[in-house]
Amino acid sequence: MEVPFVDLSRLPAERDQAVRDAVLRVLEHRRFILGDEVDAFESAMASRLDCAHVIGTSSGTDALVVALMAFGVGPGDRVLTTPFSFFATAGAIARVGATPVFGDIEPDTFHLDLSRLDDIDRANLRAAIPVHLFGDVMDLDPLRTWAGAEVRILEDAAQAINGVDTKGRFAGTIGDAGAFSFFPTKNLGACGDAGMVVTRDAAIAATIRCLRAHGQTARYRHAEIGGNFRLDALQAAGLAASLSWLDGMTESRRANAGEYLGRIEAAGLLDGRLVPPRWHDRHTYHQFVVRIPERRDAVAEGLSARGIGCSVYYPVPFHLQPCFADVAQGAGAFPAAERACEEVLALPIFPGLTAEEQDAVVAGLADLL
Ligand SMILES: Cc1ncc(COP(=O)(O)O)c(C=O)c1O
């Protein structure tokens, strides 16, 4: 049996229809830039996340960039982050002219290891970007205590919409600002690129709104140099229409994760051949990422040869990317991150994945391991 890695056609048909209707309304009124749909999406998100300010952006990457700009981060500043995430996390830091500073990760959660913050040199450190990787929401209290008032916290919540921390706070609303992505395969997906920044800080929100439209304060008057970081009305309309399905889609991912764990255990794979992610009901399971300590690439190739989708997130840590060669320490600097890159494998987890497909994935793994 073939199993796709992601299949967007399995999203609820009623949700698809609601998105089509909403997009059609924009095509008919033709007010494509900002406007009512963007305002409505932002207020729906603000009340959903119980966070005062939501600013729609052109992508998750731009959400990170514009939030760092609003924090005043720029050349000469350093920003702490994980070496193990999607490229945009570190790329955004370099894009504003600052220097990324990396710390190693916790092997069991893949998160930045907050127990080792005292190893970080705080000289010119202006911000930190913790990442709620794969949808597993971090406990940011130790980072907040260490950061104090001088180091701003920007949560990269691109993969964690609807996830909550142990205190019940939504991912993205815990730090000084949170950045989200609505890339089509995200848990809340647009029909193209889209993102948002959320913040409880009115001043940061006002700066981001201004920077989002070229720093314009009045027509053709520019207080600052921003960019075009605007969310499209078409995307906002589709996203707002999808919102009522977000809880159900998140539950479906959690249920799939629980089912996988049962099957993996039943197949006897928990003897060290495979290490599953932790299970808790605050996780959004944007990805279901297992570790295969031996021969991960051969297992991935074997699954693909059987028609079973899987993917490696991420194969190269930031400190070993050629573009960061002059700022990073090189091989061996962050062993836990380097090991994760060699061992991780993401399995299909999308809403609509069937029990038979899960059986096929686990049977394939059992066979290959
Ligand atoms: C952790 C993380 N950060 C940032 C981004 C960037 O989001 P986008 O692709 O919407 O620019 C993504 C999305 O792929 C991501 O997974």
The ligand as an ORCA input file, in Angstrom:
! r2SCAN-3c Opt
* xyz 0 1
  C      10.257     26.472     12.186
  C       9.903     27.333     11.008
  N      10.247     28.623     11.021
  C       9.934     29.452     10.001
  C       9.272     28.992      8.890
  C       9.062     29.929      7.735
  O       7.751     30.007      7.338
  P       7.372     30.329      5.793
  O       7.663     29.112      5.002
  O       5.911     30.636      5.878
  O       8.161     31.507      5.370
  C       8.873     27.656      8.838
  C       8.098     27.138      7.675
  O       8.418     26.429      6.850
  C       9.219     26.785      9.909
  O       8.886     25.500      9.882
*
